[in-house]
Every structure is written in C-alpha cells, then in structure tokens.
C-alpha cells in the first residue's frame, strides 16, 4: 500500500521516520530534521524541506552524504552489498548487465573521478523522466563530468542525490507524475524532427519553415486535435493555433504558448515546454468533459530565435501587428527569401495582417518557459515567478589606438586599443554586479589583423546590457558609456559605437503574477521571484495585453541553447498543476 501525506503528517516521529527510510543513502537525519516542519501540503513541499536541511547542514555533512553513496557499477554492486534502493536503480539502468569492456571503462572513470574530487560520482540513473537512463547516457554523463570543476561537481552530486530521493519518495507514495511524463514524451517525439546537417549527428535544429519545422507544425496540430481542441489552424506565418472553446460563446480567451523553433544544436525544452504544458491541461479538461467560462488559445509560435532570417519574434510579432513587410525580402544563407520559403510552405503572405489580435477579446497572456539559467537549480526549487523580462541594449563598437612595435614601445607611450576594451569589460562586469540583477556581457572581442609582436591598434567588441527595468538599464548604460569615454580620453584612443538593438523591459502584470504565485503556494512550492534575463514571446505580447511568465528549473545548471538542456517529468508535472491552478482561479474570478 502506498503511503499518504495524511499518514505521514499524523504519524509519531519514529513511525514517520520509518516511512521515509532510505530516501537519502545511510542518512536518516535529513528526513528527521525535515519532519520537524510537518504538516506538509504536498510532496513538493516535503522534497524542498529536505533539500533545505542539507543546504543548511554545511559542506562537511554534504560531503559525508556524497561519500555514503556506492560507486556506479562499483564493488558494492559486484559483491551485492548495495542498499535495496540502489540495486533497483542500477539494475533498471542496465548497469548490472555491462560488457567486460564497459565495466572496465566505468571502473576507470570511477577511479579517475574519485582521485580528482575525493568523492564518488553520483548520477540519478533513473533520469529526468524517472524511467531510467540508458547505459550509453550514463557513460556519456560520466565522461563529461569527470572534467567538471570541484565546486560544480559537489553541487551536481547533491542535485542528483535530491533527484534520487525524489524518485524514491514518489515510489513510496505511489506517485507518478503522469502529466509531466506526457509533456516529456511530447517533447522527445517532437525532437525527432531536425534540420539536415544536424539530424544526421543526432542534434536538434529546427529553423523557420524547413521540412523539419513544417513536420513539427503538423505533429503539433495532430496532437492538439487528440487533446480535444475545438479549432486547430496553421496560420499565415506558420504558428500552430489551438482554441478550446469557452462554456458559452462570446466569452474572452486566455492566450498562452511559446515557440517551437530552436537555435542550432539546441535543447528540446526551450519554447516547447510552454506549448505542451497548456496542451496537457486542455487534454485533461476535455477528457473530463469540462469547459471554463473563458476560452483557451494555445499558440505554438513558429519563430522566436532569429536563426534562419534576422527577424526575431516573428511568430508572436505577427499577433501584435509587428510583422514587417520588409522581412519578406530577407534571404537565408542559401539565398532563399522569406517570401519564397513561405510560399513553398503553402502560407498565404497576404493574410499576415489579419493575424493581429484584438486585446479586447483576451484576458491576458501567460507563458511557461524553462529557466535557461542556474538560479532555480541552486535553490532546489522547481518553479520560479518571473517579475519582469529584462530590458536590453546592444552595441557593437571599436576602439582605435595606435599599432606599434611590441618590443620597442615603452609601456607609458602606448595607445593599446585592446587594453582599453579590457578595462571597459572589467568595469562593465563590476558595475552590473553592483545592481545584483543587472547583467553586462562583452561576447565578441577581436583585434583585427593582430599579431603577437604588435601593440593592438584596433579592437572590436560587442556590449550587451540588461536590467529588469528600463530605468535601471539606462543607468547601467550611462555609467558604462561614460566609463568608455573616460578610458579613451585617458589612454589617448578613440572609439565608435553603434546601437544595434534596444528592447524595453516587460514587467509582469501584478494581477497575473499573483495568480502564478498563488498557484505555487497551493502546490507547496516556496515562492521565488526573479527577472528573466532572456527575451521571450511574452515580451511581444506585453505590448498589447497583460502578461506574466512561470519558469521551470533546468537540469545541468540550467544550461540552455545546448543539447544538455533538460528538466524532469516531476518539474514539468508541477508546471502543469500550476497552469491548471491558474485556470481554476480565473474560472472563479469570472
Ligand atoms: Zn525560448
């Protein structure tokens, strides 16, 4: 019989402790301290409480916990002295069934890893879906992580230990994150479509209106039909739009969704998670024969990343009336214009202006998105509340000094352009850090025609500055540009700077943000409010209606625009429950 939370909350401590036995390898003290915080409203709350106990315990107990774990496919497995939980997990991953070569390879990795870090390699072998990583995936992760930084690896081991505990806890309570698994499976299936040149290498790349892109649109529209959406359409820019009708005609719609295009060699969840989470909600509602007092419109945006053409937010821009006719004449790397690509895809260019939405017909826009950063992972929180999408400004610039002989020019007589930019970079780093939540990046840096024995006469650079409000961003920009001016004056060099992009911050609408917050609270997930450093479709919709976003924790330190981008079925499941909760709140309010 699976346990229930009520039983756990009501049990005397020794019994409750018995119920949580074996969650953390040979370390019952973690569950014991967490139990002091009973009652728990949800498994998510209990899971987080245990992560807090370990966080607060400090480094030594953390290392002791890591060292209490068996090596993967290690001696304990061979001598059959693993805990029952570990045996089960390692068997499921096929680790008890290694070839002699694989076994020897894993032993070598174990030895290397241990020698380097002083603790064993820990991986939640049941993986993000909970049903088991393959042997190949495990070995791949091992080979990658053996080169990690010690601090990073310690944190990564702890995150994996929490994931192991999460799955063990689910097993005890007979909980399966079925909605999250469904969302996970959709994403895996959709990721089978990839552009030529990448597909062969097993990489995911879906750029605007390629065959893979159109296959995705088709798959999405079929799945929307299966979910029970009433109207499904691929619109004039390639957005897949599903509408689930309200209980009575004439009511407003909730607008939601995200993008299904990807960057080159990108992750499976960026954008797509925000399409599948509301789809899972509609599927459940349809299965239960339920309608809401408002309709739901889920849009899978065709283009957000600006990969094939230099037009970003093309999909959501079409809904806000910002599709620029001039974009149609842009050419891709093969010389195919956007107009040709659209005609080839059977899209009707003349209909694009009709896609503009009338805000009066909508309640607002919400978007679920993978965090694409490390913050939630470090806090052991599955969900985060977005307070604002950062405003940003980008520049490309060049400092012009004087090229001179590296051997004969004394230090006090140089006009070194690269040193001037280096000074600017360090200033920008420190100035952005001062704000706490501003960011500044010099992502491109080049000494044109530089040589090893020449003082750089020129240095080209880019500058990307972002902050949660326009005022904060503008203050950052002002200080950085003033500094650039001062540096150039002092060093006797000149500079030029071209602004290439400026986007206003998109603060979340307070009422909509509050709905995400009460959803998290209802799920027992502690609130964490954070700005979004990356741009999102919600930024475009912000121009015509209230919006608020929900972030979902990413695995692997939140890495994104990378194949390692990942999140768990459990976290996706919470996102579906949170979305569902927002729908219920709206239904009550209307
Ligand atoms: Zn995205």
Boltz pocket constraint, residues with backbone or C-beta under 6 A from the ligand:
constraints:
  - pocket:
      binder: B
      contacts: [[A, 259], [A, 270], [A, 271], [A, 304], [A, 369], [A, 535], [A, 536]]
      max_distance: 6.0
